[in-house]
């Protein structure tokens, strides 16, 4: 559908991400789900930002299903929040640093507190919420902190635009666009039970938790309809 995913498992994604860290060239990772892909199909500029990324991870069962329907199957779903958690574990083990950007005021701090309970050796070298008006000041703060990894949790497409726009200015090891992951780490948004995740029903759990997401959720069937139409036209 025009978005070029890396066909990787979680372990392979983590290995590729870790291999980028020493270069410190502002490499960035994106985690499109079917909602984001649906928007990217209609928005060439967003599609370009996604395809420019060093690593494009399939964050959603809808994307994996779509790939199978189009006979270009992806190995597995690589959820952004799980990828981020694994990456934090690596940083804690190796003495790497992370900077949190995004979320409502106080969310990054709460996420940091919870993560330090899980990873006591993790070094969080800075935080900023997503409600900034002076982008230059945010960039300067990140430059001063010199993190190995920068989590950009501003939501799509704002986070992708931020990473692409400031890639040359931010000589970090890796930037990762992770949507609402800080909310999940903070515990203000609960993840679905494992059995629902296993059955690819995480979207349903989110909808039950946040009924106001119904409009956004409609992009999933719209995306799959586009996939089916493409399949029926003989595309692969």
Secondary structure, DSSP 8 states (H G I E B T S, - for coil): ---------HHHHHHHHHHHHTT-S--EEE---HHHHHHHHH-HHHHHHHHTSSEE---SHHHHHHHHHTT---S----HHHHHHHHHHHHHHHT-EEEEEESSTTHHHHHHHHHHHH-TT-EEEEEE-S--S-HHHHHHHHHHHT-SEEEEES-TTHHHHHHHHTTTT---SEEEE-TTHHHHHHTSS----HHHHHTT-HHHHHHHH-GGGHHHHHHHHHHHHHHHHHHHTT--
